Amino acid sequence: MASGKEYLDFVLEQLSGLEEVTYRPMMGEYIIYYRGKIIGGIYDDRFLVKPTKSAAALMPDAPKELPYEGAKEMLLVDDIDNREFLRKLIEAMYDELPAPKKKK
């Protein structure tokens, strides 16, 4: 099941307090970037983030879910309505995320 553009727009609006949030469509889903680094994505109308130490600390009870078959588990963001929490979460994750890969 592909994600709807409406849900993507809602998540992007919730993240609008952060600068440099971008997205890229990928096989019916959306990859979300913050300052050039992949933080997670929208999969089946769920906002999932990479399971960094800071994300796990801020969401200790977050369920781990597969974005798609064969992928690594990610953390489901349940508190999607709390903009301040989302800002804090994404900023905390940033330094733990790998740098973007150089294009050949």
N, CA, C and O of each residue as an XYZ file, in Angstrom:
416
protein
N       0.843     -1.189      0.000
C       0.000      0.000      0.000
C       0.885      1.248      0.000
O       1.767      1.377      0.849
N       0.667      2.133     -0.906
C       1.441      3.364     -0.991
C       0.905      4.401      0.001
O      -0.253      4.346      0.415
N       1.755      5.327      0.364
C       1.357      6.404      1.268
C       0.669      7.511      0.489
O       0.980      7.753     -0.677
N      -0.262      8.175      1.144
C      -0.976      9.271      0.518
C      -0.214     10.575      0.623
O       0.501     10.813      1.597
N      -0.368     11.412     -0.377
C       0.275     12.733     -0.381
C      -0.266     13.585      0.765
O       0.444     14.445      1.286
N      -1.507     13.356      1.155
C      -2.104     14.127      2.250
C      -1.355     13.868      3.559
O      -1.102     14.797      4.326
N      -1.001     12.605      3.810
C      -0.278     12.293      5.053
C       1.115     12.900      5.005
O       1.588     13.437      6.006
N       1.779     12.825      3.860
C       3.085     13.465      3.703
C       2.984     14.950      4.000
O       3.797     15.491      4.749
N       1.989     15.618      3.417
C       1.812     17.051      3.643
C       1.589     17.358      5.126
O       2.101     18.352      5.642
N       0.823     16.502      5.809
C       0.581     16.688      7.241
C       1.882     16.584      8.028
O       2.158     17.427      8.881
N       2.688     15.554      7.749
C       3.963     15.366      8.458
C       4.894     16.542      8.171
O       5.535     17.057      9.087
N       4.976     16.965      6.926
C       5.837     18.103      6.581
C       5.385     19.370      7.295
O       6.217     20.174      7.716
N       4.086     19.553      7.434
C       3.566     20.710      8.173
C       3.972     20.625      9.643
O       4.337     21.632     10.249
N       3.907     19.427     10.210
C       4.301     19.238     11.605
C       5.801     19.512     11.802
O       6.222     19.937     12.877
N       6.593     19.267     10.764
C       8.044     19.480     10.832
C       8.447     20.872     10.345
O       9.638     21.160     10.219
N       7.474     21.735     10.070
C       7.776     23.027      9.458
C       8.586     23.955     10.359
O       9.109     24.960      9.877
N       8.705     23.655     11.637
C       9.531     24.458     12.533
C      11.017     24.212     12.341
O      11.847     24.954     12.867
N      11.349     23.187     11.600
C      12.747     22.858     11.304
C      13.094     23.354      9.910
O      12.296     23.234      8.981
N      14.284     23.908      9.771
C      14.730     24.323      8.450
C      15.365     23.144      7.732
O      15.886     22.223      8.362
N      15.316     23.183      6.433
C      15.976     22.183      5.587
C      15.387     20.776      5.709
O      16.123     19.792      5.638
N      14.078     20.672      5.888
C      13.401     19.374      5.817
C      12.940     19.205      4.369
O      12.218     20.042      3.828
N      13.371     18.115      3.764
C      12.994     17.830      2.388
C      12.514     16.384      2.299
O      12.627     15.621      3.259
N      11.985     16.022      1.150
C      11.544     14.645      0.954
C      11.809     14.241     -0.480
O      12.031     15.073     -1.360
N      11.776     12.929     -0.686
C      11.951     12.380     -2.023
C      11.008     11.192     -2.172
O      11.020     10.290     -1.335
N      10.193     11.177     -3.220
C       9.335     10.011     -3.436
C      10.172      8.790     -3.807
O      11.146      8.894     -4.553
N       9.783      7.634     -3.278
C      10.518      6.397     -3.543
C       9.535      5.236     -3.541
O       9.085      4.810     -2.477
N       9.200      4.725     -4.703
C       8.345      3.549     -4.857
C       7.027      3.664     -4.086
O       6.637      2.732     -3.383
N       6.355      4.784     -4.216
C       5.066      4.974     -3.575
C       5.142      5.438     -2.136
O       4.112      5.679     -1.506
N       6.343      5.567     -1.609
C       6.551      6.041     -0.243
C       7.399      7.314     -0.317
O       7.695      7.797     -1.410
N       7.791      7.860      0.842
C       8.550      9.106      0.863
C       9.699      9.015      1.863
O       9.498      8.646      3.020
N      10.902      9.354      1.408
C      12.071      9.424      2.286
C      12.148     10.863      2.802
O      12.030     11.809      2.024
N      12.345     11.026      4.106
C      12.408     12.348      4.715
C      13.864     12.654      5.096
O      14.552     11.832      5.701
N      14.309     13.855      4.723
C      15.666     14.307      4.994
C      15.632     15.522      5.902
O      14.715     16.340      5.827
N      16.636     15.634      6.761
C      16.844     16.839      7.561
C      18.286     17.263      7.354
O      19.218     16.527      7.679
N      18.459     18.461      6.809
C      19.793     19.000      6.519
C      20.636     17.987      5.741
O      21.824     17.815      6.013
N      20.014     17.330      4.783
C      20.713     16.427      3.880
C      20.848     14.992      4.344
O      21.270     14.135      3.567
N      20.499     14.706      5.594
C      20.611     13.344      6.129
C      19.236     12.686      6.191
O      18.241     13.340      6.503
N      19.187     11.396      5.895
C      17.925     10.666      5.971
C      17.582     10.432      7.439
O      18.360      9.839      8.186
N      16.400     10.908      7.839
C      15.953     10.691      9.222
C      14.943      9.554      9.303
O      14.781      8.930     10.352
N      14.268      9.291      8.194
C      13.245      8.255      8.173
C      12.383      8.424      6.949
O      12.859      8.815      5.883
N      11.103      8.124      7.112
C      10.226      8.253      5.970
C       8.772      7.983      6.302
O       8.405      7.662      7.432
N       7.966      8.129      5.267
C       6.541      7.844      5.349
C       6.327      6.523      4.625
O       6.585      6.417      3.426
N       5.862      5.533      5.345
C       5.640      4.191      4.800
C       4.243      3.741      5.201
O       3.941      3.660      6.392
N       3.392      3.450      4.234
C       2.009      3.036      4.512
C       1.325      4.003      5.475
O       0.656      3.592      6.424
N       1.508      5.291      5.211
C       0.929      6.352      6.043
C       1.338      6.242      7.511
O       0.542      6.507      8.411
N       2.595      5.844      7.737
C       3.201      5.836      9.082
C       4.492      6.629      8.991
O       5.239      6.496      8.021
N       4.764      7.462     10.005
C       6.030      8.191     10.060
C       7.001      7.356     10.885
O       6.838      7.214     12.096
N       8.008      6.806     10.223
C       9.019      5.974     10.869
C      10.357      6.690     10.817
O      10.697      7.312      9.811
N      11.125      6.601     11.916
C      12.451      7.209     11.958
C      13.505      6.150     12.251
O      13.212      5.078     12.780
N      14.741      6.485     11.888
C      15.843      5.561     12.140
C      15.994      5.362     13.647
O      15.790      6.300     14.417
N      16.347      4.158     14.070
C      16.429      3.850     15.507
C      17.761      4.285     16.132
O      18.547      3.446     16.573
N      18.006      5.586     16.168
C      19.224      6.097     16.802
C      19.076      6.008     18.318
O      17.976      5.806     18.830
N      20.187      6.160     19.030
C      20.136      6.121     20.495
C      19.247      7.231     21.045
O      18.465      7.007     21.968
N      19.370      8.415     20.481
C      18.559      9.529     20.990
C      17.079      9.322     20.694
O      16.238      9.652     21.531
N      16.742      8.787     19.532
C      15.332      8.517     19.213
C      14.770      7.469     20.169
O      13.648      7.609     20.656
N      15.545      6.422     20.437
C      15.098      5.380     21.367
C      14.937      5.943     22.785
O      14.030      5.542     23.513
N      15.823      6.877     23.175
C      15.731      7.480     24.506
C      14.501      8.382     24.620
O      13.848      8.409     25.663
N      14.183      9.116     23.558
C      13.034     10.020     23.587
C      11.705      9.285     23.412
O      10.655      9.780     23.821
N      11.761      8.089     22.796
C      10.543      7.293     22.578
C      10.791      5.860     23.045
O      10.814      4.936     22.232
N      10.979      5.670     24.366
C      11.341      4.337     24.866
C      10.292      3.255     24.606
O      10.629      2.072     24.562
N       9.045      3.637     24.435
C       7.980      2.653     24.221
C       7.541      2.559     22.755
O       6.558      1.893     22.432
N       8.281      3.232     21.883
C       7.896      3.231     20.463
C       8.046      1.835     19.866
O       9.076      1.186     20.041
N       7.017      1.380     19.163
C       7.131      0.069     18.518
C       8.112      0.126     17.350
O       8.211      1.130     16.646
N       8.833     -0.976     17.166
C       9.726     -1.100     16.019
C       8.922     -1.750     14.900
O       8.287     -2.788     15.088
N       8.963     -1.122     13.746
C       8.180     -1.626     12.621
C       9.033     -1.662     11.365
O       9.997     -0.909     11.228
N       8.663     -2.548     10.452
C       9.343     -2.637      9.171
C       8.700     -1.663      8.193
O       7.482     -1.676      8.015
N       9.508     -0.820      7.559
C       8.922      0.088      6.571
C       8.416     -0.674      5.345
O       7.409     -0.302      4.742
N       9.126     -1.740      4.990
C       8.731     -2.610      3.875
C       9.456     -3.930      4.053
O      10.409     -4.024      4.826
N       9.008     -4.939      3.343
C       9.577     -6.289      3.460
C      11.074     -6.273      3.156
O      11.504     -5.744      2.131
N      11.857     -6.854      4.054
C      13.299     -6.953      3.854
C      14.095     -5.764      4.378
O      15.322     -5.759      4.281
N      13.427     -4.766      4.926
C      14.110     -3.573      5.439
C      14.483     -3.756      6.909
O      14.014     -4.680      7.574
N      15.333     -2.860      7.397
C      15.668     -2.842      8.821
C      14.523     -2.179      9.579
O      13.817     -1.323      9.045
N      14.354     -2.591     10.831
C      13.307     -2.012     11.662
C      13.567     -0.530     11.923
O      14.708     -0.078     12.022
N      12.474      0.196     12.027
C      12.523      1.615     12.350
C      11.539      1.870     13.492
O      10.731      1.005     13.830
N      11.614      3.049     14.075
C      10.737      3.413     15.189
C       9.521      4.179     14.686
O       9.646      5.128     13.912
N       8.350      3.757     15.132
C       7.112      4.443     14.781
C       6.950      5.676     15.659
O       7.033      5.590     16.884
N       6.717      6.822     15.028
C       6.471      8.064     15.766
C       4.970      8.173     15.997
O       4.204      8.438     15.071
N       4.561      7.965     17.244
C       3.144      8.046     17.602
C       2.699      9.480     17.883
O       1.568      9.852     17.570
N       3.586     10.285     18.472
C       3.233     11.638     18.915
C       3.409     12.628     17.765
O       4.103     13.635     17.902
N       2.780     12.335     16.643
C       2.930     13.134     15.428
C       2.264     14.504     15.545
O       2.590     15.410     14.777
N       1.349     14.671     16.480
C       0.658     15.948     16.641
C       1.448     16.959     17.467
O       1.084     18.134     17.507
N       2.513     16.531     18.121
C       3.299     17.390     19.002
C       4.507     17.956     18.250
O       5.554     17.314     18.164
N       4.346     19.157     17.712
C       5.418     19.770     16.905
C       6.709     19.969     17.700
O       7.799     19.732     17.180
N       6.591     20.398     18.943
C       7.787     20.635     19.764
C       8.544     19.330     19.994
O       9.774     19.309     19.933
N       7.823     18.249     20.256
C       8.462     16.950     20.420
C       9.167     16.529     19.126
O      10.301     16.053     19.167
N       8.513     16.700     17.999
C       9.109     16.324     16.717
C      10.392     17.110     16.451
O      11.386     16.548     15.990
N      10.366     18.402     16.742
C      11.558     19.231     16.555
C      12.704     18.714     17.427
O      13.832     18.555     16.959
N      12.402     18.459     18.680
C      13.404     17.960     19.620
C      13.947     16.598     19.160
O      15.153     16.357     19.216
N      13.055     15.715     18.708
C      13.437     14.383     18.247
C      14.395     14.463     17.052
O      15.461     13.847     17.064
N      14.014     15.211     16.037
C      14.817     15.284     14.814
C      16.158     15.950     15.087
O      17.185     15.489     14.589
N      16.170     17.014     15.860
C      17.438     17.684     16.177
C      18.355     16.773     16.994
O      19.570     16.778     16.795
N      17.784     15.999     17.904
C      18.588     15.080     18.720
C      19.185     13.969     17.862
O      20.310     13.536     18.110
N      18.457     13.513     16.873
C      18.918     12.424     16.005
C      20.029     12.850     15.049
O      20.859     12.028     14.662
N      20.052     14.110     14.670
C      20.877     14.572     13.557
C      22.350     14.148     13.632
O      22.887     13.605     12.666
N      22.996     14.392     14.761
C      24.428     14.076     14.868
C      24.731     12.584     14.813
O      25.851     12.188     14.492
N      23.741     11.757     15.124
C      23.946     10.297     15.099
C      23.743      9.682     13.716
O      24.099      8.526     13.489
N      23.184     10.436     12.815
C      22.885      9.916     11.486
C      24.119      9.977     10.589
O      24.923     10.902     10.700
N      24.270      8.999      9.705
C      25.428      9.010      8.812
C      25.332     10.153      7.791
O      24.244     10.582      7.408
N      26.491     10.623      7.372
C      26.528     11.662      6.340
C      26.010     11.087      5.033
O      26.135      9.887      4.789
N      25.433     11.930      4.195
C      24.946     11.421      2.904
C      26.093     10.828      2.094
O      27.225     11.309      2.147
N      25.781      9.781      1.347
C      26.792      9.151      0.502
C      27.056     10.046     -0.700
O      26.144     10.661     -1.252
N      28.320     10.103     -1.090
C      28.706     10.899     -2.259
C      28.237     10.201     -3.514
O      28.366      8.984     -3.646
N      27.689     10.981     -4.444
C      27.261     10.403     -5.720
C      28.475     10.216     -6.610
O      29.393     11.036     -6.627
N      28.455      9.124     -7.343
C      29.596      8.820     -8.210
C      29.520      9.619     -9.499
O      30.396      9.496    -10.355
